[in-house]
Amino acid sequence: MNTIKPICFSLLSALVLAGCGAQRNLANYNSFSAITASANITKKQPLTETQLKRWNHFDIIKDTVPGMSVDRAFAELLKNRKAEKVIVGIVDSGVDIEHEDLKSVVWTNPKEIPGNGIDDDKNGYIDDIHGWNFLGDITKENLEYERIVKDKSITDETTYQAAKKFNDKVVAEAPLYKKYYESQLNAMLEADKLIAKQLGKTVYTLEELNAIDSQDALVQKSKTVMDKMFAYGMSIKGLTDTFKDEIEKNEIIISGDNLKPDYRKVLGDNPNDIKDVKYGNNNVIGPDKEEALHGTHVAGIVAQVRDNNIGGDGIANNVAILTARAVPDGDEYDKDIALAIRYAVDNGAKVINGSFGKAFSPHKNWVFDAIKYAAKKDVLIIHAAGNDAKNIDYFDNFPNDSEDRKTEISDNLVTVGALNFEYGDEVVASFSNIGKINVDVFAPGVKIYASIPNNEYKFLKGTSMAAPNVAGVAALIRSYYPKLSASQVKHILLESGVTIDKNVVVGGKPDDVRPFNELSKTGKIVNAYNAILMANKMAKK
């Protein structure tokens, strides 16, 4: 019988984590045991929508879902304990810092006088009150392979040829994808129309859909189509807009117009010169608040105010969100990411979340240097593994912390894969990248409920959501155990997770079943309760 093995502290962990400074007034956790569980756990009953809104906080034993035991950690280990405020850098598309559930946790630069047009702290960024916008008024961007194909001088010949080959493949496949999305859109609209007629209402739930009792073949077919659409976790309007966007995107590729725009020129900088740093502005939301959806959601996962009876709850309870806007609708520039990391580090961030990635990185060394700089300054970086259902031990996914996909350049970056909310053979999200070497650990990443612009909330999925779940746990550790180093916190996150010793479906393909421990370095899922126990033990040393 497969079981989840007990948490154990390896010799490597003992060597890495020992030697940190003593800390006073630690809670006595000797009577608490690390969470372990049987692989035969079965869900008691389907999660309600209310429960889904916080499943990532749930406990694998008490709630029978692969959450991170956050609520249990607060209730049993952190109650009435004091903590230091931790700055968390959100390198993303921008954050709605006016959001009702985030505005009280937004970082404010204590060295800058608002609105005086002067660089008071002399860091090169004028009036950077809540962070910096490295994109200026840009919202859309080319993908990196498109930029390389347009200008081969920005990289080496090998990378150029790889980008050109990739572009040729995309162009060849575009008509097929256009046809596919058109068929999906038409099938959905026709099925939705029939189901709406059957139910006598245009808006209906999955439960109402499943309750339809009809032997009519067309109704049965429509039920199957709409059941699949519900699985996307989006509204009919949202799916309609998404399918139309994909159709338009492929039409643009077919026409060749995807290679024509030069979005960057509005900034006035040279993106291929890392020393050209005077660009951007202090509007960390961005020019269009709606375009800050991704970053606002990521920030909410980390830091939404807990227990305020509005929206969702963040993982951490004593953090300040510093925004570095550097991720457009398209691929981010290496220069922006490198400078954003350095900006967050220089302004006191102890944890940085990076929920972005790309397959080509012509100036990857700038980002490597920024990661090393963060390590030198004792800053932990949490990065999303990517959503291509690929093994990134063999396929590039930038940024990373290894020049050869084998040897780490530093010990301060954690790469996170995504979990589904059902504990079973489909616990790994169908889209999540994997990698025995280059994915460190897994965390909740499907149907994650958090803030989006204009005081609203939404379920989203992706390794983009898994990463900030881990960033939140990292912030918890650094808040309650501030003397632990970034490297120590990294190893706590990895070593203290719950081990899954069972076979799981990979890439959403039922015929591809592998042991979970082959999909990441640790074979574990992050657990806040266990992490606090281990942090407490290490801090006592």
C-alpha positions in Angstrom: 0.0 0.0 0.0 1.4 3.4 -1.0 1.7 5.9 1.9 2.8 9.4 2.4 6.0 9.0 4.2 6.7 10.7 7.5 8.5 14.0 7.4 12.2 13.5 8.0 15.0 16.0 8.4 17.8 14.8 6.1 21.5 15.1 7.0 21.8 17.6 4.2 19.1 19.8 5.8 20.7 19.5 9.2 24.0 20.7 7.7 22.4 23.5 5.7 20.0 24.7 8.4 22.2 24.5 11.5 24.1 27.4 12.9 21.6 30.2 12.7 21.4 32.6 15.5 19.4 31.8 18.6 16.0 33.4 18.9 14.1 34.2 22.1 10.5 33.6 23.2 10.0 30.7 20.9 6.8 28.7 21.4 7.2 25.2 22.8 6.3 23.0 19.9 7.8 19.8 21.2 4.3 18.3 21.6 3.3 18.9 18.0 3.9 16.4 15.3 4.5 17.0 11.6 1.6 16.3 9.3 1.7 12.9 7.4 -1.0 11.1 5.7 -2.1 7.9 4.0 -2.2 7.9 0.2 -5.6 6.3 0.4 -7.2 9.5 1.7 -10.5 10.1 -0.1 -12.5 13.3 -0.3 -15.3 13.3 2.2 -17.6 15.1 -0.2 -17.3 17.6 -3.1 -16.1 21.0 -2.1 -18.7 23.8 -2.1 -17.8 27.0 -3.9 -17.3 28.6 -0.4 -14.8 25.9 0.5 -13.1 26.2 -2.9 -12.4 29.8 -2.1 -9.8 28.8 0.5 -8.9 25.2 -0.3 -5.3 26.2 -0.5 -5.5 27.0 3.2 -7.0 23.6 4.1 -5.3 20.6 5.7 -4.7 17.3 3.9 -5.9 15.3 6.9 -8.8 17.3 8.3 -10.1 18.5 5.0 -8.9 15.7 2.7 -7.7 18.1 0.0 -4.0 18.8 -0.8 -3.9 22.3 0.8 -1.0 23.8 2.7 -2.4 23.5 6.3 -2.3 27.3 6.6 -5.4 27.6 8.8 -4.1 24.9 11.0 -0.7 26.6 11.3 -2.4 29.8 12.4 -4.8 28.1 14.8 -2.3 25.8 16.5 1.2 27.3 16.1 1.0 31.1 15.4 -1.9 32.2 17.5 -1.1 35.3 19.7 2.5 35.2 18.5 4.3 38.4 17.5 5.9 38.7 14.1 8.0 41.2 12.1 6.7 42.8 8.9 8.2 41.3 5.8 8.3 43.1 2.4 7.3 40.8 -0.5 8.2 41.9 -4.0 5.6 41.2 -6.6 7.3 41.3 -10.0 4.3 41.1 -12.3 1.9 42.9 -14.6 1.1 45.6 -11.9 -1.0 45.5 -8.8 -4.2 47.4 -8.0 -2.9 49.0 -4.9 -6.3 50.7 -4.4 -8.1 47.3 -3.9 -10.1 47.1 -0.7 -8.3 43.9 0.4 -4.8 45.1 -0.5 -4.5 48.8 0.1 -3.7 48.3 3.8 -0.8 46.0 3.0 0.9 48.1 0.3 4.5 49.0 0.8 5.3 52.7 1.1 8.8 53.9 0.5 9.8 55.7 3.8 12.6 57.6 2.1 10.5 59.2 -0.6 8.3 62.3 -0.4 5.1 61.8 -2.5 4.5 63.9 -5.5 7.4 66.4 -5.2 9.1 65.2 -8.5 12.4 64.6 -6.7 14.3 61.5 -6.3 14.6 61.9 -2.5 16.3 58.6 -1.8 18.6 59.0 -4.8 18.0 55.5 -6.1 17.3 56.7 -9.7 13.5 56.4 -9.5 11.6 59.6 -8.9 8.6 59.4 -6.5 8.7 55.6 -6.3 6.3 55.6 -3.4 4.9 52.1 -3.8 7.3 50.6 -6.2 8.3 51.1 -9.9 6.7 50.6 -13.3 9.4 49.4 -15.6 6.9 49.2 -18.5 5.6 52.7 -18.5 2.4 52.8 -20.6 3.1 49.5 -22.3 0.5 46.7 -21.8 1.1 44.4 -24.8 4.4 43.1 -26.0 5.9 40.7 -28.5 6.9 37.2 -27.5 10.7 36.8 -27.1 11.1 34.5 -30.1 9.4 37.2 -32.2 11.8 39.9 -31.0 14.8 37.6 -31.8 13.4 36.8 -35.3 13.0 40.5 -36.0 16.5 41.4 -34.8 19.0 38.5 -34.8 21.7 40.9 -33.5 20.3 40.7 -29.9 21.5 37.1 -29.5 23.8 34.4 -30.8 23.4 32.4 -34.0 22.3 29.2 -32.2 19.5 31.0 -30.3 18.5 32.9 -33.4 18.1 29.7 -35.4 16.1 28.0 -32.6 13.8 31.1 -32.4 13.4 31.1 -36.2 12.6 27.4 -36.2 10.0 27.9 -33.4 8.4 30.8 -35.3 8.2 28.7 -38.5 6.4 26.0 -36.5 4.0 28.6 -35.0 3.1 30.0 -38.4 2.5 26.6 -39.9 0.2 25.6 -37.0 -1.7 28.9 -36.8 -4.4 27.9 -39.3 -5.1 24.6 -37.4 -5.3 26.5 -34.1 -7.6 29.1 -35.6 -9.9 26.3 -36.9 -9.8 24.6 -33.5 -10.8 27.6 -31.5 -13.5 28.5 -34.0 -15.0 25.0 -33.6 -14.8 25.2 -29.8 -16.5 28.6 -29.8 -19.3 27.5 -32.1 -19.8 24.2 -30.2 -20.0 26.1 -26.9 -22.4 28.7 -28.1 -24.7 26.1 -29.7 -24.7 23.9 -26.7 -25.2 26.8 -24.3 -28.2 27.9 -26.3 -29.8 24.5 -26.2 -29.1 24.0 -22.4 -30.5 27.5 -21.7 -33.7 26.6 -23.5 -33.9 23.2 -21.7 -33.5 24.9 -18.3 -35.5 28.0 -19.1 -32.7 30.3 -18.0 -29.6 31.8 -19.6 -27.4 31.5 -16.5 -27.1 28.2 -14.8 -24.8 26.2 -12.5 -22.9 22.9 -13.1 -25.3 21.2 -10.7 -28.3 22.4 -12.7 -26.6 21.2 -15.9 -25.9 17.7 -14.4 -29.5 17.5 -13.1 -31.0 17.6 -16.7 -32.6 14.3 -17.3 -33.1 13.8 -21.0 -32.4 10.9 -23.4 -32.3 13.3 -26.4 -28.9 12.7 -28.1 -28.5 16.4 -28.9 -29.2 17.4 -25.2 -26.7 14.7 -24.0 -24.1 16.0 -26.4 -24.7 19.6 -25.3 -24.4 18.5 -21.7 -21.0 17.0 -22.4 -19.8 20.1 -24.2 -20.9 22.4 -21.4 -19.5 20.1 -18.7 -16.1 20.5 -20.4 -16.5 24.3 -20.5 -17.4 24.4 -16.8 -14.1 22.6 -16.1 -12.2 25.7 -17.4 -13.5 27.6 -14.3 -14.7 30.6 -16.4 -18.0 32.1 -17.3 -19.5 31.7 -20.8 -18.7 35.3 -21.5 -15.1 34.8 -20.3 -14.7 31.7 -22.4 -16.2 33.4 -25.4 -13.8 36.3 -25.1 -10.9 33.9 -24.6 -11.7 31.9 -27.7 -12.2 35.1 -29.8 -8.8 36.4 -28.6 -7.1 33.1 -29.6 -8.8 33.2 -33.0 -7.6 36.8 -33.5 -4.1 36.0 -32.3 -3.8 33.2 -34.9 -5.2 35.4 -37.6 -2.4 37.9 -36.8 0.2 35.2 -37.0 -1.1 33.9 -40.3 -0.9 37.5 -41.7 2.6 38.0 -40.4 1.6 41.1 -38.5 2.8 39.6 -35.2 6.4 40.5 -36.2 5.6 44.1 -37.1 4.9 46.0 -33.8 7.6 47.7 -31.8 5.8 48.3 -28.5 9.0 49.2 -26.7 9.8 52.4 -28.5 7.3 54.4 -26.3 9.6 53.9 -23.3 12.6 55.5 -25.0 15.2 53.2 -23.6 17.5 50.6 -25.2 16.2 47.2 -23.9 19.5 45.7 -24.9 21.6 47.9 -22.7 21.4 47.0 -19.0 23.1 50.3 -18.0 20.3 52.3 -19.6 18.1 52.5 -16.4 16.3 55.8 -16.6 12.9 54.8 -17.9 9.4 53.9 -16.7 7.3 55.6 -14.0 5.9 55.3 -10.5 2.4 54.1 -11.6 2.6 50.5 -10.3 -1.0 49.8 -11.3 -0.2 50.5 -15.0 -2.1 52.6 -17.6 -5.1 50.2 -17.6 -6.2 48.8 -14.2 -7.8 45.8 -15.9 -4.4 44.8 -17.3 -3.2 44.5 -13.7 -5.4 41.5 -13.1 -2.6 38.9 -13.0 -0.4 40.8 -10.6 -3.3 41.8 -8.4 -4.4 38.2 -8.1 -0.8 37.1 -7.3 -0.5 39.8 -4.6 -3.9 38.8 -3.1 -2.8 35.1 -2.7 0.2 36.3 -0.7 -1.3 39.2 1.3 -5.1 39.7 1.2 -6.0 40.8 4.7 -6.9 37.7 6.8 -10.2 37.4 8.7 -11.7 40.7 7.5 -14.8 39.0 6.1 -14.3 40.4 2.6 -12.9 38.5 -0.5 -10.3 35.9 0.3 -7.5 35.5 2.8 -3.9 35.8 2.1 -1.4 33.2 3.2 0.7 35.6 5.2 -0.6 38.0 7.8 2.2 40.6 8.4 3.6 41.6 5.0 3.9 44.7 2.8 3.5 44.3 -1.0 6.2 46.1 -3.1 5.2 46.2 -6.8 7.7 46.0 -9.6 5.7 46.2 -12.8 7.7 44.3 -15.4 5.5 41.7 -17.0 3.4 42.7 -20.0 0.8 40.9 -22.1 3.5 39.1 -24.0 7.0 38.2 -23.0 8.9 40.2 -20.4 12.3 41.7 -21.3 15.3 40.3 -19.5 16.5 43.8 -18.7 13.2 44.7 -16.9 13.2 41.5 -14.9 16.8 41.9 -13.8 16.2 45.5 -12.8 12.9 44.7 -11.1 14.6 42.0 -8.9 17.4 44.4 -8.0 14.9 47.2 -7.2 12.9 44.9 -4.9 16.1 43.7 -3.2 17.4 47.3 -2.7 14.1 48.4 -1.1 14.0 45.7 1.5 12.1 42.8 0.0 12.9 39.5 1.8 10.8 37.4 -0.6 10.2 38.0 -4.3 7.5 36.3 -6.3 8.0 35.8 -10.1 4.9 34.3 -11.8 6.1 34.6 -15.3 8.3 32.7 -17.8 9.4 32.3 -21.4 11.3 29.8 -23.6 13.9 32.2 -24.9 16.1 34.6 -22.9 18.8 36.4 -25.0 20.1 38.3 -22.0 19.7 35.6 -19.4 23.0 36.5 -17.8 21.6 39.8 -16.6 18.9 37.8 -14.8 21.4 35.3 -13.4 23.4 38.2 -12.0 20.2 39.7 -10.4 19.4 36.3 -8.8 23.0 36.1 -7.4 22.6 39.7 -6.2 19.4 38.7 -4.4 21.2 35.8 -2.8 24.1 38.0 -1.6 21.5 40.3 0.0 19.7 37.3 1.6 16.5 37.5 -0.5 14.5 34.4 -1.5 12.9 34.2 -4.9 9.9 32.0 -5.7 9.3 31.3 -9.3 6.5 29.6 -11.3 7.5 26.4 -13.1 5.3 27.2 -16.2 2.1 26.0 -17.8 3.2 24.0 -20.8 2.9 20.5 -19.4 6.6 20.0 -20.3 9.6 18.6 -18.5 11.8 21.6 -17.9 14.8 19.4 -17.3 14.8 19.2 -21.1 13.0 22.3 -22.2 14.0 25.9 -21.4 11.8 27.9 -19.1 13.4 31.3 -18.1 14.2 32.6 -15.7 15.9 29.8 -13.9 18.8 29.3 -11.5 20.9 27.0 -13.7 22.9 27.7 -16.8 23.0 24.0 -17.8 19.7 22.8 -16.2 21.8 20.8 -13.7 23.9 23.1 -11.5 22.3 25.9 -9.4 24.0 29.2 -9.6 22.8 30.2 -6.1 20.7 28.8 -3.3 17.9 31.2 -3.1 15.4 30.3 -5.8 12.4 27.9 -5.5 10.6 26.7 -8.6 7.0 25.6 -8.0 4.7 23.3 -9.9 0.9 23.3 -9.6 -1.6 21.0 -7.7 -5.2 20.3 -8.4 -7.7 20.6 -5.5 -8.6 16.9 -5.6 -6.2 14.5 -3.8 -5.9 11.5 -6.0 -4.2 10.3 -9.2 -5.1 13.7 -10.8 -3.6 15.8 -8.0 -1.0 17.3 -10.4 -2.5 20.1 -12.5 -2.8 19.0 -16.2 -0.9 22.1 -17.4 1.9 22.1 -14.9 5.5 21.8 -16.0 7.5 19.1 -14.2 11.2 18.3 -13.7 13.1 16.0 -11.3 16.0 18.5 -11.3 14.4 21.9 -12.1 11.0 21.8 -10.3 11.6 21.9 -6.5 8.1 21.4 -5.0 4.4 21.6 -5.7 1.7 23.8 -4.3 -2.0 24.6 -4.9 -2.6 26.1 -8.4 -6.1 25.3 -9.6 -9.2 27.3 -8.8 -7.3 29.7 -6.5 -9.6 32.6 -5.3 -8.0 36.0 -4.9 -8.3 39.7 -5.6 -8.5 41.2 -9.1 -8.8 44.9 -10.0 -11.7 47.2 -9.0 -12.5 45.4 -5.6 -13.4 42.2 -7.3 -12.3 38.6 -6.8 -11.9 35.6 -9.1 -10.8 32.0 -9.4 -7.7 31.6 -11.5 -5.3 28.7 -12.2 -1.7 28.3 -13.2 1.7 27.8 -11.7 1.4 31.6 -11.5 -1.0 30.9 -8.6 1.1 28.1 -7.1 4.2 30.3 -6.7 2.6 33.0 -4.6 1.1 30.3 -2.3 4.7 29.3 -1.6 5.8 32.9 -1.4 3.2 33.4 1.3 4.5 30.5 3.3 8.0 31.8 2.9 6.9 35.2 4.1 5.3 33.6 7.1 8.6 31.9 8.0 10.6 35.1 7.5 8.1 37.0 9.6 8.0 34.7 12.6 11.6 33.6 12.3 13.5 36.6 10.9 16.9 35.3 11.8 16.7 32.4 9.4 18.4 33.1 6.1 16.9 32.9 2.6 18.8 29.7 1.9 17.5 28.2 5.2 14.0 29.2 4.4 14.3 27.6 1.0 15.4 24.3 2.4 12.7 24.4 5.1 10.1 24.8 2.3 11.5 21.9 0.4 12.3 19.5 3.3 9.1 20.1 5.4 6.6 19.4 2.7 4.3 16.4 2.7 5.7 13.5 0.6 3.4 11.9 -1.9 4.3 8.3 -2.6 1.8 7.4 -5.3 1.3 7.3 -9.1 -0.3 10.3 -10.7 -1.5 11.4 -14.2 0.9 13.7 -15.9 0.0 16.4 -18.4 -3.7 15.5 -18.2 -3.0 12.3 -20.2 -4.6 9.3 -18.6 -2.1 7.0 -20.3 0.9 8.9 -18.8 1.0 7.8 -15.2 4.2 8.2 -13.2 5.3 8.3 -9.5 4.8 11.7 -8.1 8.3 11.7 -6.7 9.7 11.7 -10.3 8.0 15.1 -11.1 10.1 17.3 -8.8 13.3 17.4 -6.8 11.5 16.7 -3.5 8.4 14.8 -4.5 6.6 17.0 -1.9 3.8 19.5 -1.6 4.4 22.6 0.5 2.9 22.6 4.0 2.9 25.7 6.2 2.2 23.8 9.4 5.3 21.5 8.9 7.4 24.5 7.7 6.7 26.4 11.0 7.6 23.3 13.0 10.9 23.0 11.2 11.6 26.7 11.3 11.1 26.6 15.0 13.5 23.7 15.4 16.1 25.3 13.2 15.8 28.7 14.9 16.5 27.1 18.3 19.9 26.1 17.0 
